[in-house]
Amino acid sequence: MAWLQTHGGKSNEDEGGSYLVSVSDMMCGLLFIFIITLMVFVLNFQEEKSKTENINKKLTDSRKAREELLQDLKDSLLKAGVQVHVDKDKGLLHIPEDVLFPSGKAAIQDGGKRALTILAKHLSDLLPCYSGKRDAERPSICPADKYYPGRIDLVFVEGHTDNVPIHNGRFRDNWDLSAKRGIVTYQYLLEVEPKLDEIKNQDDEPLFGVSGYADTRPVVPHKVVTPEAQNRRIDLRFILASPPPMPDREGGTP
């Protein structure tokens, strides 16, 4: 009986030891899996963080390039005696409203034609330095320190009106009038500088587009009908191109 008790005690101790060894092995395995998972997570996090920082850097670079373009346009036009306003945050160049269109009309006044003639020349000189493909060869007209290809994706010629309803047979409403103003302005720019039609974005698409907003985006809001000259305007909106896609781990694009 004593032998059985002793034998039975050793057997229980062996089983307990084996159990502890198994649990220990299992915990070590789980810890190893956890460490590997954590390492993968950290590596992926660092990779995504790097991608985000790279995209932010490229967006900041593009915004700075657009700001420089707007400032150069403004300075060049001011030297020629044309007053313009720019909004660098929104990428807008605002052409003086008092020289463009009378209320209810889409015919450019003589003062507006002069301003647009000067603007067309400077657009033709500057836009090739900010458009096209990013890996394109630098045009001779672009200084080495002011060459930012592939940054501008689109230039909208935007027509706007005051909030006075149309009362003539030439236009259906202010939407029709604002669109016509944008079209007439772009056509005049193109008449002065036909090369503007040849400028492409990074996808080899035409750089210019036209849009009309009626009285929905006033500079001076009014709750009543007011023939506010500041709202009868043309804006040029410079749209930034998207950053180029990041290469994947195999060296291609996602």
N, C-alpha and C positions, 0 to 999 in steps of 0.2 A: 504494500500500500504506500509505504514511504517512497519507494522507487517510482511508483506511478505519479505520486504527487510532485516529486522532484522533476520527473520527465515532463509532466503536464505543465509545470511552471516554466521550464525552459522553452517549451513549445510556445507558450503565450508570449514570452519575452521576444522570441524570434519573429513571431507574427507582428508584434507591435513595432519592432525595429524595421521590419520590411515595409510596414505601412508608412512609417515616418520617412523612410527613404523615398518611397513612391511620391508622397506629398511634396517632399523637398525637390524631387526631380521635376514634378509638375509645376511648382512655383518658379523654379529656375527657367523652365520653358516659357511660361507665361511672361516672366520678366524680360526674357530675350525677345519675344514677339513684341512686347510693349516698346522696348528700346528701338527695335527696327522700325516699328510703326511711327514712333516719335521722330526718328531720323528722317524718314521719308516725308513726314509732314513738314518738318523744318526746312528740308531741301526744297520742297514744292512751294512753301511760303516764301522763301528767299527768292526763288525764281519768279514767282508772281509779283513780288514786291519790286524786283528789278525791272520787270516788264512795265509795271505801273509807273515807276520813276522815269523809265525811258520814254513812255508815251507822254507823261506830263512835261518832260524836258522838250520833246518835239513840239508839243502844243504851245509851250511858252516861247519857243524859238519862232514858231509861225506867227504868234501874236505880235512879237517884237518886229518881225519882218513887215507885217501889215501896218503897224504903227509907223514904221520908217517910211513905207510907201505913202501913207496918207500925209505925213509931215512934208515929204518931198513934193507931193502934188500941191499942197497948200502953199509952201514957200515959193514954188515956181509960178503959181497963179498970182500970188500977191505981188511978185516982182513985175508981172505983166499988167498989174493994176486991176486984177479981178479978185473981189472979196469972196471967200468961201469959208465955210465952217466945217470942222471935222469932229466926229465923235469916235475916238480911238477904241473905246470899249466895244462899241457896236459895229465898228468898221464902216462908218458912214461918212460920205462927203456930201455936204448939202450945198447946192447951187443957189445963189441969191434969188429969192422969189420975185423980187420987184423987177427983174430984167427978163423974165421968161414968158409968163402967160397972163393975159387979162382974164378976168373972171368969166367963166363959161366958155372959154376958147382954148384951142389946142395949137394955135399958130404961134410960133416963136417970134418974139419981138426982136428988133434989130440989136438991142443991147444984149439980149440972150444969145443971139447968134455969135456975137463977138466972144462972149464968155465961153460958149461951147466950142468955138474954133480953137481957142487957146487950150482948153481942156483936152480936146481930141489929140492935139499935138503932143502934149505931155503924157497922156495915157499911152500913146503909140510908142513913146520913148521908154517909159518906165515899166509897163506891164510885162514885156518879155523877160524882164529880170526877176519876176516873181511868179511866173506861170510855167507852163510846159512840164516836161518830165524832170524829176530830181537829178537824174544822171545825164541830163543833156549838156552838150558842149556850150560853154558860155558865149553868148552873142557879143560881138565887138562893141555894141553900144552900152553894154553893162560893165561898170567898174568891178574889179575883182572883189572889192570890199563891200559891194552892194549887189551881190548876186545871190538870190534866194529862190532857186527854181522849185516849182511844185508846191509853193505855199498858198497861192490863191487858186481856188477851184472855180469860182463863179463871180461875175460882176453883174448885179441886178441894176438895171435902170428903172427906178421906181417912180411912177406917177402918182401925184396926190392932188386933191381938190379941197376947196373950202366946203362948208356945209349948206351952201345956197342951192336949192333944187334947180335942176335944168329946166328951162322954159323955152327951148328952141327945138327945131326939127333936125338938127345935126347930130345930136347925141341922145340916146335913150335915157340915160341917167348919169350920175357922177361916176359910177363904175366904168361906164363906157368912155367918159371923158378922161378919167385918170389913166386908163389903159392906152388911149390914143396919145396922151401926152408923153407917156413912156416910149411908145413906138416912134413918134415924131422926133423925140430927142435922140434916140438911138440911131435912127436913119440919118439925122443931120450929122452926128458924130462920124458915122460911116462915110457919109458923103465927103466930109473934110479929110478923113484919114481912112481910106479903104483897107489899110493893113490891119486895122482893128479886127476885121472879120477873119483874119488868118491866125490870130492868137488863140492857142488851145490850152486846155488844162492838162493835168498829169495823165488823164485818161484819153487824151487826144480828142476831146470834145470842145465845141466852141465855148469861149470864155464868157461871152455876154448873153444875158437874158433880159427880158422885159416883164414888168409886173405893174398892176394898178391896184390901188387901195382905196379909191374914192375918198371919203372924208373920215375913214375909220382910224387913221393914225395922225391926228392933228398935232402940230407943234404948239398951237394955242387952243386948248379945248374951250368950247362954248356950249352952253345949254340952249341957246337961241340961235336962229339963223343969222350968220354974220359973214360977210364977204371978206374974211381975214386973209390978207395977201400972203402972210407967212405960211399958210396952209396950202396955197397953190404953188407947189414946188416939185422939183425933181431931186431925188436922192440917188446917189450911187452907193450901193451896198456891196462891200467886198467880203465874200464868203471864204473862210479858210478851208483848205483841203484837209482831209483826214490824214493822220499820220500813216506812213507805210506800215504794212503788217510786219509783226515780229517773226523772225525765222524760228522754226521749231527745232527740237533737239537734233533732228536728222539733217538740219541745214536747209530745209525747204520752208514754205510758208504754211501756216495753220490751215 
